[in-house]
Amino acid sequence: MKKKNTYTILILIILVLLFTSCGNNTYKAGNYEAVGKGRNGDIRVSVLINSKGKIEDIELLECLDNEEFVKASFDKIKEDIISKNSSKVDAVSGATSTSKGIIEAVNNAIKQAE
């Protein structure tokens, strides 16, 4: 019985460590610009990393995609990326190509800050 409790505690500790390490990315502070491929061409973004190494802001600099798709996806993706401090977020349904382009551009900017 004592071994079973020890294994249970060990598994719980491992799980806690795994979950607390997720999303704890830190990056070099700065402002990084990058490009991703949207539905109608390049999507260019600027990603601001603060002095604590966290994604603070994302600005859409250029996007030739339909304004409706951009509006439907950018704000949601921006919010998700900033809250998770990661570009590993879901695309917005109905604006998939634009979403993937925005996410790709942000991911490319983040790579510069690693």
Phi and psi restraints in degrees (range 20) as a CNS / XPLOR table:
assign (resid 1 and name C) (resid 2 and name N)
       (resid 2 and name CA) (resid 2 and name C) 1.0 -65.8 20.0 2
assign (resid 2 and name N) (resid 2 and name CA)
       (resid 2 and name C) (resid 3 and name N) 1.0 -38.0 20.0 2
assign (resid 2 and name C) (resid 3 and name N)
       (resid 3 and name CA) (resid 3 and name C) 1.0 -64.1 20.0 2
assign (resid 3 and name N) (resid 3 and name CA)
       (resid 3 and name C) (resid 4 and name N) 1.0 -38.6 20.0 2
assign (resid 3 and name C) (resid 4 and name N)
       (resid 4 and name CA) (resid 4 and name C) 1.0 -63.2 20.0 2
assign (resid 4 and name N) (resid 4 and name CA)
       (resid 4 and name C) (resid 5 and name N) 1.0 -43.2 20.0 2
assign (resid 4 and name C) (resid 5 and name N)
       (resid 5 and name CA) (resid 5 and name C) 1.0 -64.1 20.0 2
assign (resid 5 and name N) (resid 5 and name CA)
       (resid 5 and name C) (resid 6 and name N) 1.0 -39.6 20.0 2
assign (resid 5 and name C) (resid 6 and name N)
       (resid 6 and name CA) (resid 6 and name C) 1.0 -62.9 20.0 2
assign (resid 6 and name N) (resid 6 and name CA)
       (resid 6 and name C) (resid 7 and name N) 1.0 -44.6 20.0 2
assign (resid 6 and name C) (resid 7 and name N)
       (resid 7 and name CA) (resid 7 and name C) 1.0 -64.5 20.0 2
assign (resid 7 and name N) (resid 7 and name CA)
       (resid 7 and name C) (resid 8 and name N) 1.0 -40.4 20.0 2
assign (resid 7 and name C) (resid 8 and name N)
       (resid 8 and name CA) (resid 8 and name C) 1.0 -62.4 20.0 2
assign (resid 8 and name N) (resid 8 and name CA)
       (resid 8 and name C) (resid 9 and name N) 1.0 -45.1 20.0 2
assign (resid 8 and name C) (resid 9 and name N)
       (resid 9 and name CA) (resid 9 and name C) 1.0 -64.1 20.0 2
assign (resid 9 and name N) (resid 9 and name CA)
       (resid 9 and name C) (resid 10 and name N) 1.0 -42.2 20.0 2
assign (resid 9 and name C) (resid 10 and name N)
       (resid 10 and name CA) (resid 10 and name C) 1.0 -61.9 20.0 2
assign (resid 10 and name N) (resid 10 and name CA)
       (resid 10 and name C) (resid 11 and name N) 1.0 -43.6 20.0 2
assign (resid 10 and name C) (resid 11 and name N)
       (resid 11 and name CA) (resid 11 and name C) 1.0 -63.6 20.0 2
assign (resid 11 and name N) (resid 11 and name CA)
       (resid 11 and name C) (resid 12 and name N) 1.0 -42.3 20.0 2
assign (resid 11 and name C) (resid 12 and name N)
       (resid 12 and name CA) (resid 12 and name C) 1.0 -62.6 20.0 2
assign (resid 12 and name N) (resid 12 and name CA)
       (resid 12 and name C) (resid 13 and name N) 1.0 -40.9 20.0 2
assign (resid 12 and name C) (resid 13 and name N)
       (resid 13 and name CA) (resid 13 and name C) 1.0 -63.4 20.0 2
assign (resid 13 and name N) (resid 13 and name CA)
       (resid 13 and name C) (resid 14 and name N) 1.0 -43.6 20.0 2
assign (resid 13 and name C) (resid 14 and name N)
       (resid 14 and name CA) (resid 14 and name C) 1.0 -62.2 20.0 2
assign (resid 14 and name N) (resid 14 and name CA)
       (resid 14 and name C) (resid 15 and name N) 1.0 -43.6 20.0 2
assign (resid 14 and name C) (resid 15 and name N)
       (resid 15 and name CA) (resid 15 and name C) 1.0 -62.6 20.0 2
assign (resid 15 and name N) (resid 15 and name CA)
       (resid 15 and name C) (resid 16 and name N) 1.0 -42.9 20.0 2
assign (resid 15 and name C) (resid 16 and name N)
       (resid 16 and name CA) (resid 16 and name C) 1.0 -61.7 20.0 2
assign (resid 16 and name N) (resid 16 and name CA)
       (resid 16 and name C) (resid 17 and name N) 1.0 -43.7 20.0 2
assign (resid 16 and name C) (resid 17 and name N)
       (resid 17 and name CA) (resid 17 and name C) 1.0 -63.5 20.0 2
assign (resid 17 and name N) (resid 17 and name CA)
       (resid 17 and name C) (resid 18 and name N) 1.0 -40.6 20.0 2
assign (resid 17 and name C) (resid 18 and name N)
       (resid 18 and name CA) (resid 18 and name C) 1.0 -64.1 20.0 2
assign (resid 18 and name N) (resid 18 and name CA)
       (resid 18 and name C) (resid 19 and name N) 1.0 -46.1 20.0 2
assign (resid 18 and name C) (resid 19 and name N)
       (resid 19 and name CA) (resid 19 and name C) 1.0 -70.7 20.0 2
assign (resid 19 and name N) (resid 19 and name CA)
       (resid 19 and name C) (resid 20 and name N) 1.0 -33.6 20.0 2
assign (resid 19 and name C) (resid 20 and name N)
       (resid 20 and name CA) (resid 20 and name C) 1.0 -78.1 20.0 2
assign (resid 20 and name N) (resid 20 and name CA)
       (resid 20 and name C) (resid 21 and name N) 1.0 -20.6 20.0 2
assign (resid 20 and name C) (resid 21 and name N)
       (resid 21 and name CA) (resid 21 and name C) 1.0 -83.8 20.0 2
assign (resid 21 and name N) (resid 21 and name CA)
       (resid 21 and name C) (resid 22 and name N) 1.0 -18.9 20.0 2
assign (resid 21 and name C) (resid 22 and name N)
       (resid 22 and name CA) (resid 22 and name C) 1.0 -70.6 20.0 2
assign (resid 22 and name N) (resid 22 and name CA)
       (resid 22 and name C) (resid 23 and name N) 1.0 133.7 20.0 2
assign (resid 22 and name C) (resid 23 and name N)
       (resid 23 and name CA) (resid 23 and name C) 1.0 79.5 20.0 2
assign (resid 23 and name N) (resid 23 and name CA)
       (resid 23 and name C) (resid 24 and name N) 1.0 6.8 20.0 2
assign (resid 23 and name C) (resid 24 and name N)
       (resid 24 and name CA) (resid 24 and name C) 1.0 -96.9 20.0 2
assign (resid 24 and name N) (resid 24 and name CA)
       (resid 24 and name C) (resid 25 and name N) 1.0 34.2 20.0 2
assign (resid 24 and name C) (resid 25 and name N)
       (resid 25 and name CA) (resid 25 and name C) 1.0 -65.7 20.0 2
assign (resid 25 and name N) (resid 25 and name CA)
       (resid 25 and name C) (resid 26 and name N) 1.0 139.3 20.0 2
assign (resid 25 and name C) (resid 26 and name N)
       (resid 26 and name CA) (resid 26 and name C) 1.0 -127.2 20.0 2
assign (resid 26 and name N) (resid 26 and name CA)
       (resid 26 and name C) (resid 27 and name N) 1.0 143.0 20.0 2
assign (resid 26 and name C) (resid 27 and name N)
       (resid 27 and name CA) (resid 27 and name C) 1.0 -126.7 20.0 2
assign (resid 27 and name N) (resid 27 and name CA)
       (resid 27 and name C) (resid 28 and name N) 1.0 166.0 20.0 2
assign (resid 27 and name C) (resid 28 and name N)
       (resid 28 and name CA) (resid 28 and name C) 1.0 -72.8 20.0 2
assign (resid 28 and name N) (resid 28 and name CA)
       (resid 28 and name C) (resid 29 and name N) 1.0 132.8 20.0 2
assign (resid 28 and name C) (resid 29 and name N)
       (resid 29 and name CA) (resid 29 and name C) 1.0 -61.3 20.0 2
assign (resid 29 and name N) (resid 29 and name CA)
       (resid 29 and name C) (resid 30 and name N) 1.0 143.9 20.0 2
assign (resid 29 and name C) (resid 30 and name N)
       (resid 30 and name CA) (resid 30 and name C) 1.0 153.3 20.0 2
assign (resid 30 and name N) (resid 30 and name CA)
       (resid 30 and name C) (resid 31 and name N) 1.0 -178.2 20.0 2
assign (resid 30 and name C) (resid 31 and name N)
       (resid 31 and name CA) (resid 31 and name C) 1.0 -116.3 20.0 2
assign (resid 31 and name N) (resid 31 and name CA)
       (resid 31 and name C) (resid 32 and name N) 1.0 121.2 20.0 2
assign (resid 31 and name C) (resid 32 and name N)
       (resid 32 and name CA) (resid 32 and name C) 1.0 -121.0 20.0 2
assign (resid 32 and name N) (resid 32 and name CA)
       (resid 32 and name C) (resid 33 and name N) 1.0 133.7 20.0 2
assign (resid 32 and name C) (resid 33 and name N)
       (resid 33 and name CA) (resid 33 and name C) 1.0 -110.6 20.0 2
assign (resid 33 and name N) (resid 33 and name CA)
       (resid 33 and name C) (resid 34 and name N) 1.0 143.5 20.0 2
assign (resid 33 and name C) (resid 34 and name N)
       (resid 34 and name CA) (resid 34 and name C) 1.0 -157.7 20.0 2
assign (resid 34 and name N) (resid 34 and name CA)
       (resid 34 and name C) (resid 35 and name N) 1.0 171.0 20.0 2
assign (resid 34 and name C) (resid 35 and name N)
       (resid 35 and name CA) (resid 35 and name C) 1.0 -125.5 20.0 2
assign (resid 35 and name N) (resid 35 and name CA)
       (resid 35 and name C) (resid 36 and name N) 1.0 146.1 20.0 2
assign (resid 35 and name C) (resid 36 and name N)
       (resid 36 and name CA) (resid 36 and name C) 1.0 -132.3 20.0 2
assign (resid 36 and name N) (resid 36 and name CA)
       (resid 36 and name C) (resid 37 and name N) 1.0 167.7 20.0 2
assign (resid 36 and name C) (resid 37 and name N)
       (resid 37 and name CA) (resid 37 and name C) 1.0 -96.4 20.0 2
assign (resid 37 and name N) (resid 37 and name CA)
       (resid 37 and name C) (resid 38 and name N) 1.0 118.1 20.0 2
assign (resid 37 and name C) (resid 38 and name N)
       (resid 38 and name CA) (resid 38 and name C) 1.0 -97.1 20.0 2
assign (resid 38 and name N) (resid 38 and name CA)
       (resid 38 and name C) (resid 39 and name N) 1.0 -171.6 20.0 2
assign (resid 38 and name C) (resid 39 and name N)
       (resid 39 and name CA) (resid 39 and name C) 1.0 -64.8 20.0 2
assign (resid 39 and name N) (resid 39 and name CA)
       (resid 39 and name C) (resid 40 and name N) 1.0 -40.7 20.0 2
assign (resid 39 and name C) (resid 40 and name N)
       (resid 40 and name CA) (resid 40 and name C) 1.0 -113.3 20.0 2
assign (resid 40 and name N) (resid 40 and name CA)
       (resid 40 and name C) (resid 41 and name N) 1.0 21.2 20.0 2
assign (resid 40 and name C) (resid 41 and name N)
       (resid 41 and name CA) (resid 41 and name C) 1.0 134.1 20.0 2
assign (resid 41 and name N) (resid 41 and name CA)
       (resid 41 and name C) (resid 42 and name N) 1.0 -163.2 20.0 2
assign (resid 41 and name C) (resid 42 and name N)
       (resid 42 and name CA) (resid 42 and name C) 1.0 -69.4 20.0 2
assign (resid 42 and name N) (resid 42 and name CA)
       (resid 42 and name C) (resid 43 and name N) 1.0 145.8 20.0 2
assign (resid 42 and name C) (resid 43 and name N)
       (resid 43 and name CA) (resid 43 and name C) 1.0 -117.9 20.0 2
assign (resid 43 and name N) (resid 43 and name CA)
       (resid 43 and name C) (resid 44 and name N) 1.0 124.3 20.0 2
assign (resid 43 and name C) (resid 44 and name N)
       (resid 44 and name CA) (resid 44 and name C) 1.0 -113.8 20.0 2
assign (resid 44 and name N) (resid 44 and name CA)
       (resid 44 and name C) (resid 45 and name N) 1.0 130.7 20.0 2
assign (resid 44 and name C) (resid 45 and name N)
       (resid 45 and name CA) (resid 45 and name C) 1.0 -128.4 20.0 2
assign (resid 45 and name N) (resid 45 and name CA)
       (resid 45 and name C) (resid 46 and name N) 1.0 162.5 20.0 2
assign (resid 45 and name C) (resid 46 and name N)
       (resid 46 and name CA) (resid 46 and name C) 1.0 -123.2 20.0 2
assign (resid 46 and name N) (resid 46 and name CA)
       (resid 46 and name C) (resid 47 and name N) 1.0 129.3 20.0 2
assign (resid 46 and name C) (resid 47 and name N)
       (resid 47 and name CA) (resid 47 and name C) 1.0 -117.3 20.0 2
assign (resid 47 and name N) (resid 47 and name CA)
       (resid 47 and name C) (resid 48 and name N) 1.0 124.6 20.0 2
assign (resid 47 and name C) (resid 48 and name N)
       (resid 48 and name CA) (resid 48 and name C) 1.0 -99.3 20.0 2
assign (resid 48 and name N) (resid 48 and name CA)
       (resid 48 and name C) (resid 49 and name N) 1.0 121.6 20.0 2
assign (resid 48 and name C) (resid 49 and name N)
       (resid 49 and name CA) (resid 49 and name C) 1.0 -105.1 20.0 2
assign (resid 49 and name N) (resid 49 and name CA)
       (resid 49 and name C) (resid 50 and name N) 1.0 124.9 20.0 2
assign (resid 49 and name C) (resid 50 and name N)
       (resid 50 and name CA) (resid 50 and name C) 1.0 -80.2 20.0 2
assign (resid 50 and name N) (resid 50 and name CA)
       (resid 50 and name C) (resid 51 and name N) 1.0 178.5 20.0 2
assign (resid 50 and name C) (resid 51 and name N)
       (resid 51 and name CA) (resid 51 and name C) 1.0 -66.8 20.0 2
assign (resid 51 and name N) (resid 51 and name CA)
       (resid 51 and name C) (resid 52 and name N) 1.0 -14.5 20.0 2
assign (resid 51 and name C) (resid 52 and name N)
       (resid 52 and name CA) (resid 52 and name C) 1.0 -91.4 20.0 2
assign (resid 52 and name N) (resid 52 and name CA)
       (resid 52 and name C) (resid 53 and name N) 1.0 2.3 20.0 2
assign (resid 52 and name C) (resid 53 and name N)
       (resid 53 and name CA) (resid 53 and name C) 1.0 81.7 20.0 2
assign (resid 53 and name N) (resid 53 and name CA)
       (resid 53 and name C) (resid 54 and name N) 1.0 19.2 20.0 2
assign (resid 53 and name C) (resid 54 and name N)
       (resid 54 and name CA) (resid 54 and name C) 1.0 -110.3 20.0 2
assign (resid 54 and name N) (resid 54 and name CA)
       (resid 54 and name C) (resid 55 and name N) 1.0 150.2 20.0 2
assign (resid 54 and name C) (resid 55 and name N)
       (resid 55 and name CA) (resid 55 and name C) 1.0 -70.3 20.0 2
assign (resid 55 and name N) (resid 55 and name CA)
       (resid 55 and name C) (resid 56 and name N) 1.0 118.1 20.0 2
assign (resid 55 and name C) (resid 56 and name N)
       (resid 56 and name CA) (resid 56 and name C) 1.0 -100.4 20.0 2
assign (resid 56 and name N) (resid 56 and name CA)
       (resid 56 and name C) (resid 57 and name N) 1.0 -37.9 20.0 2
assign (resid 56 and name C) (resid 57 and name N)
       (resid 57 and name CA) (resid 57 and name C) 1.0 -154.5 20.0 2
assign (resid 57 and name N) (resid 57 and name CA)
       (resid 57 and name C) (resid 58 and name N) 1.0 153.2 20.0 2
assign (resid 57 and name C) (resid 58 and name N)
       (resid 58 and name CA) (resid 58 and name C) 1.0 -132.1 20.0 2
assign (resid 58 and name N) (resid 58 and name CA)
       (resid 58 and name C) (resid 59 and name N) 1.0 129.6 20.0 2
assign (resid 58 and name C) (resid 59 and name N)
       (resid 59 and name CA) (resid 59 and name C) 1.0 -119.5 20.0 2
assign (resid 59 and name N) (resid 59 and name CA)
       (resid 59 and name C) (resid 60 and name N) 1.0 134.1 20.0 2
assign (resid 59 and name C) (resid 60 and name N)
       (resid 60 and name CA) (resid 60 and name C) 1.0 -86.7 20.0 2
assign (resid 60 and name N) (resid 60 and name CA)
       (resid 60 and name C) (resid 61 and name N) 1.0 114.0 20.0 2
assign (resid 60 and name C) (resid 61 and name N)
       (resid 61 and name CA) (resid 61 and name C) 1.0 -91.8 20.0 2
assign (resid 61 and name N) (resid 61 and name CA)
       (resid 61 and name C) (resid 62 and name N) 1.0 -36.8 20.0 2
assign (resid 61 and name C) (resid 62 and name N)
       (resid 62 and name CA) (resid 62 and name C) 1.0 -155.7 20.0 2
assign (resid 62 and name N) (resid 62 and name CA)
       (resid 62 and name C) (resid 63 and name N) 1.0 135.6 20.0 2
assign (resid 62 and name C) (resid 63 and name N)
       (resid 63 and name CA) (resid 63 and name C) 1.0 -159.8 20.0 2
assign (resid 63 and name N) (resid 63 and name CA)
       (resid 63 and name C) (resid 64 and name N) 1.0 122.3 20.0 2
assign (resid 63 and name C) (resid 64 and name N)
       (resid 64 and name CA) (resid 64 and name C) 1.0 -92.7 20.0 2
assign (resid 64 and name N) (resid 64 and name CA)
       (resid 64 and name C) (resid 65 and name N) 1.0 -0.3 20.0 2
assign (resid 64 and name C) (resid 65 and name N)
       (resid 65 and name CA) (resid 65 and name C) 1.0 -68.8 20.0 2
assign (resid 65 and name N) (resid 65 and name CA)
       (resid 65 and name C) (resid 66 and name N) 1.0 162.5 20.0 2
assign (resid 65 and name C) (resid 66 and name N)
       (resid 66 and name CA) (resid 66 and name C) 1.0 -54.4 20.0 2
assign (resid 66 and name N) (resid 66 and name CA)
       (resid 66 and name C) (resid 67 and name N) 1.0 130.1 20.0 2
assign (resid 66 and name C) (resid 67 and name N)
       (resid 67 and name CA) (resid 67 and name C) 1.0 -54.6 20.0 2
assign (resid 67 and name N) (resid 67 and name CA)
       (resid 67 and name C) (resid 68 and name N) 1.0 -35.1 20.0 2
assign (resid 67 and name C) (resid 68 and name N)
       (resid 68 and name CA) (resid 68 and name C) 1.0 -61.9 20.0 2
assign (resid 68 and name N) (resid 68 and name CA)
       (resid 68 and name C) (resid 69 and name N) 1.0 -43.2 20.0 2
assign (resid 68 and name C) (resid 69 and name N)
       (resid 69 and name CA) (resid 69 and name C) 1.0 -69.4 20.0 2
assign (resid 69 and name N) (resid 69 and name CA)
       (resid 69 and name C) (resid 70 and name N) 1.0 -38.0 20.0 2
assign (resid 69 and name C) (resid 70 and name N)
       (resid 70 and name CA) (resid 70 and name C) 1.0 -63.7 20.0 2
assign (resid 70 and name N) (resid 70 and name CA)
       (resid 70 and name C) (resid 71 and name N) 1.0 -47.5 20.0 2
assign (resid 70 and name C) (resid 71 and name N)
       (resid 71 and name CA) (resid 71 and name C) 1.0 -61.0 20.0 2
assign (resid 71 and name N) (resid 71 and name CA)
       (resid 71 and name C) (resid 72 and name N) 1.0 -39.6 20.0 2
assign (resid 71 and name C) (resid 72 and name N)
       (resid 72 and name CA) (resid 72 and name C) 1.0 -67.6 20.0 2
assign (resid 72 and name N) (resid 72 and name CA)
       (resid 72 and name C) (resid 73 and name N) 1.0 -26.1 20.0 2
assign (resid 72 and name C) (resid 73 and name N)
       (resid 73 and name CA) (resid 73 and name C) 1.0 -111.4 20.0 2
assign (resid 73 and name N) (resid 73 and name CA)
       (resid 73 and name C) (resid 74 and name N) 1.0 -39.1 20.0 2
assign (resid 73 and name C) (resid 74 and name N)
       (resid 74 and name CA) (resid 74 and name C) 1.0 -59.7 20.0 2
assign (resid 74 and name N) (resid 74 and name CA)
       (resid 74 and name C) (resid 75 and name N) 1.0 -51.6 20.0 2
assign (resid 74 and name C) (resid 75 and name N)
       (resid 75 and name CA) (resid 75 and name C) 1.0 -60.1 20.0 2
assign (resid 75 and name N) (resid 75 and name CA)
       (resid 75 and name C) (resid 76 and name N) 1.0 -41.7 20.0 2
assign (resid 75 and name C) (resid 76 and name N)
       (resid 76 and name CA) (resid 76 and name C) 1.0 -67.0 20.0 2
assign (resid 76 and name N) (resid 76 and name CA)
       (resid 76 and name C) (resid 77 and name N) 1.0 -46.2 20.0 2
assign (resid 76 and name C) (resid 77 and name N)
       (resid 77 and name CA) (resid 77 and name C) 1.0 -63.9 20.0 2
assign (resid 77 and name N) (resid 77 and name CA)
       (resid 77 and name C) (resid 78 and name N) 1.0 -43.9 20.0 2
assign (resid 77 and name C) (resid 78 and name N)
       (resid 78 and name CA) (resid 78 and name C) 1.0 -56.9 20.0 2
assign (resid 78 and name N) (resid 78 and name CA)
       (resid 78 and name C) (resid 79 and name N) 1.0 -48.5 20.0 2
assign (resid 78 and name C) (resid 79 and name N)
       (resid 79 and name CA) (resid 79 and name C) 1.0 -59.8 20.0 2
assign (resid 79 and name N) (resid 79 and name CA)
       (resid 79 and name C) (resid 80 and name N) 1.0 -45.6 20.0 2
assign (resid 79 and name C) (resid 80 and name N)
       (resid 80 and name CA) (resid 80 and name C) 1.0 -64.5 20.0 2
assign (resid 80 and name N) (resid 80 and name CA)
       (resid 80 and name C) (resid 81 and name N) 1.0 -44.5 20.0 2
assign (resid 80 and name C) (resid 81 and name N)
       (resid 81 and name CA) (resid 81 and name C) 1.0 -64.2 20.0 2
assign (resid 81 and name N) (resid 81 and name CA)
       (resid 81 and name C) (resid 82 and name N) 1.0 -44.5 20.0 2
assign (resid 81 and name C) (resid 82 and name N)
       (resid 82 and name CA) (resid 82 and name C) 1.0 -65.4 20.0 2
assign (resid 82 and name N) (resid 82 and name CA)
       (resid 82 and name C) (resid 83 and name N) 1.0 -42.7 20.0 2
assign (resid 82 and name C) (resid 83 and name N)
       (resid 83 and name CA) (resid 83 and name C) 1.0 -68.5 20.0 2
assign (resid 83 and name N) (resid 83 and name CA)
       (resid 83 and name C) (resid 84 and name N) 1.0 -32.2 20.0 2
assign (resid 83 and name C) (resid 84 and name N)
       (resid 84 and name CA) (resid 84 and name C) 1.0 -92.0 20.0 2
assign (resid 84 and name N) (resid 84 and name CA)
       (resid 84 and name C) (resid 85 and name N) 1.0 -12.2 20.0 2
assign (resid 84 and name C) (resid 85 and name N)
       (resid 85 and name CA) (resid 85 and name C) 1.0 53.6 20.0 2
assign (resid 85 and name N) (resid 85 and name CA)
       (resid 85 and name C) (resid 86 and name N) 1.0 41.8 20.0 2
assign (resid 85 and name C) (resid 86 and name N)
       (resid 86 and name CA) (resid 86 and name C) 1.0 -160.0 20.0 2
assign (resid 86 and name N) (resid 86 and name CA)
       (resid 86 and name C) (resid 87 and name N) 1.0 148.9 20.0 2
assign (resid 86 and name C) (resid 87 and name N)
       (resid 87 and name CA) (resid 87 and name C) 1.0 -87.9 20.0 2
assign (resid 87 and name N) (resid 87 and name CA)
       (resid 87 and name C) (resid 88 and name N) 1.0 5.8 20.0 2
assign (resid 87 and name C) (resid 88 and name N)
       (resid 88 and name CA) (resid 88 and name C) 1.0 -84.8 20.0 2
assign (resid 88 and name N) (resid 88 and name CA)
       (resid 88 and name C) (resid 89 and name N) 1.0 76.1 20.0 2
assign (resid 88 and name C) (resid 89 and name N)
       (resid 89 and name CA) (resid 89 and name C) 1.0 -128.6 20.0 2
assign (resid 89 and name N) (resid 89 and name CA)
       (resid 89 and name C) (resid 90 and name N) 1.0 166.1 20.0 2
assign (resid 89 and name C) (resid 90 and name N)
       (resid 90 and name CA) (resid 90 and name C) 1.0 -81.9 20.0 2
assign (resid 90 and name N) (resid 90 and name CA)
       (resid 90 and name C) (resid 91 and name N) 1.0 148.9 20.0 2
assign (resid 90 and name C) (resid 91 and name N)
       (resid 91 and name CA) (resid 91 and name C) 1.0 -72.7 20.0 2
assign (resid 91 and name N) (resid 91 and name CA)
       (resid 91 and name C) (resid 92 and name N) 1.0 156.8 20.0 2
assign (resid 91 and name C) (resid 92 and name N)
       (resid 92 and name CA) (resid 92 and name C) 1.0 -86.0 20.0 2
assign (resid 92 and name N) (resid 92 and name CA)
       (resid 92 and name C) (resid 93 and name N) 1.0 125.7 20.0 2
assign (resid 92 and name C) (resid 93 and name N)
       (resid 93 and name CA) (resid 93 and name C) 1.0 -61.1 20.0 2
assign (resid 93 and name N) (resid 93 and name CA)
       (resid 93 and name C) (resid 94 and name N) 1.0 135.3 20.0 2
assign (resid 93 and name C) (resid 94 and name N)
       (resid 94 and name CA) (resid 94 and name C) 1.0 92.2 20.0 2
assign (resid 94 and name N) (resid 94 and name CA)
       (resid 94 and name C) (resid 95 and name N) 1.0 -13.8 20.0 2
assign (resid 94 and name C) (resid 95 and name N)
       (resid 95 and name CA) (resid 95 and name C) 1.0 -138.3 20.0 2
assign (resid 95 and name N) (resid 95 and name CA)
       (resid 95 and name C) (resid 96 and name N) 1.0 43.7 20.0 2
assign (resid 95 and name C) (resid 96 and name N)
       (resid 96 and name CA) (resid 96 and name C) 1.0 -61.8 20.0 2
assign (resid 96 and name N) (resid 96 and name CA)
       (resid 96 and name C) (resid 97 and name N) 1.0 -48.9 20.0 2
assign (resid 96 and name C) (resid 97 and name N)
       (resid 97 and name CA) (resid 97 and name C) 1.0 -62.4 20.0 2
assign (resid 97 and name N) (resid 97 and name CA)
       (resid 97 and name C) (resid 98 and name N) 1.0 -44.1 20.0 2
assign (resid 97 and name C) (resid 98 and name N)
       (resid 98 and name CA) (resid 98 and name C) 1.0 -64.7 20.0 2
assign (resid 98 and name N) (resid 98 and name CA)
       (resid 98 and name C) (resid 99 and name N) 1.0 -43.7 20.0 2
assign (resid 98 and name C) (resid 99 and name N)
       (resid 99 and name CA) (resid 99 and name C) 1.0 -58.8 20.0 2
assign (resid 99 and name N) (resid 99 and name CA)
       (resid 99 and name C) (resid 100 and name N) 1.0 -47.6 20.0 2
assign (resid 99 and name C) (resid 100 and name N)
       (resid 100 and name CA) (resid 100 and name C) 1.0 -63.4 20.0 2
assign (resid 100 and name N) (resid 100 and name CA)
       (resid 100 and name C) (resid 101 and name N) 1.0 -36.0 20.0 2
assign (resid 100 and name C) (resid 101 and name N)
       (resid 101 and name CA) (resid 101 and name C) 1.0 -66.2 20.0 2
assign (resid 101 and name N) (resid 101 and name CA)
       (resid 101 and name C) (resid 102 and name N) 1.0 -41.1 20.0 2
assign (resid 101 and name C) (resid 102 and name N)
       (resid 102 and name CA) (resid 102 and name C) 1.0 -64.2 20.0 2
assign (resid 102 and name N) (resid 102 and name CA)
       (resid 102 and name C) (resid 103 and name N) 1.0 -46.9 20.0 2
assign (resid 102 and name C) (resid 103 and name N)
       (resid 103 and name CA) (resid 103 and name C) 1.0 -62.1 20.0 2
assign (resid 103 and name N) (resid 103 and name CA)
       (resid 103 and name C) (resid 104 and name N) 1.0 -42.1 20.0 2
assign (resid 103 and name C) (resid 104 and name N)
       (resid 104 and name CA) (resid 104 and name C) 1.0 -61.7 20.0 2
assign (resid 104 and name N) (resid 104 and name CA)
       (resid 104 and name C) (resid 105 and name N) 1.0 -44.4 20.0 2
assign (resid 104 and name C) (resid 105 and name N)
       (resid 105 and name CA) (resid 105 and name C) 1.0 -62.3 20.0 2
assign (resid 105 and name N) (resid 105 and name CA)
       (resid 105 and name C) (resid 106 and name N) 1.0 -45.8 20.0 2
assign (resid 105 and name C) (resid 106 and name N)
       (resid 106 and name CA) (resid 106 and name C) 1.0 -62.6 20.0 2
assign (resid 106 and name N) (resid 106 and name CA)
       (resid 106 and name C) (resid 107 and name N) 1.0 -43.1 20.0 2
assign (resid 106 and name C) (resid 107 and name N)
       (resid 107 and name CA) (resid 107 and name C) 1.0 -59.6 20.0 2
assign (resid 107 and name N) (resid 107 and name CA)
       (resid 107 and name C) (resid 108 and name N) 1.0 -42.3 20.0 2
assign (resid 107 and name C) (resid 108 and name N)
       (resid 108 and name CA) (resid 108 and name C) 1.0 -64.7 20.0 2
assign (resid 108 and name N) (resid 108 and name CA)
       (resid 108 and name C) (resid 109 and name N) 1.0 -36.5 20.0 2
assign (resid 108 and name C) (resid 109 and name N)
       (resid 109 and name CA) (resid 109 and name C) 1.0 -67.3 20.0 2
assign (resid 109 and name N) (resid 109 and name CA)
       (resid 109 and name C) (resid 110 and name N) 1.0 -43.2 20.0 2
assign (resid 109 and name C) (resid 110 and name N)
       (resid 110 and name CA) (resid 110 and name C) 1.0 -62.5 20.0 2
assign (resid 110 and name N) (resid 110 and name CA)
       (resid 110 and name C) (resid 111 and name N) 1.0 -37.5 20.0 2
assign (resid 110 and name C) (resid 111 and name N)
       (resid 111 and name CA) (resid 111 and name C) 1.0 -58.1 20.0 2
assign (resid 111 and name N) (resid 111 and name CA)
       (resid 111 and name C) (resid 112 and name N) 1.0 -33.4 20.0 2
assign (resid 111 and name C) (resid 112 and name N)
       (resid 112 and name CA) (resid 112 and name C) 1.0 -67.7 20.0 2
assign (resid 112 and name N) (resid 112 and name CA)
       (resid 112 and name C) (resid 113 and name N) 1.0 -25.6 20.0 2
assign (resid 112 and name C) (resid 113 and name N)
       (resid 113 and name CA) (resid 113 and name C) 1.0 -93.4 20.0 2
assign (resid 113 and name N) (resid 113 and name CA)
       (resid 113 and name C) (resid 114 and name N) 1.0 -1.1 20.0 2
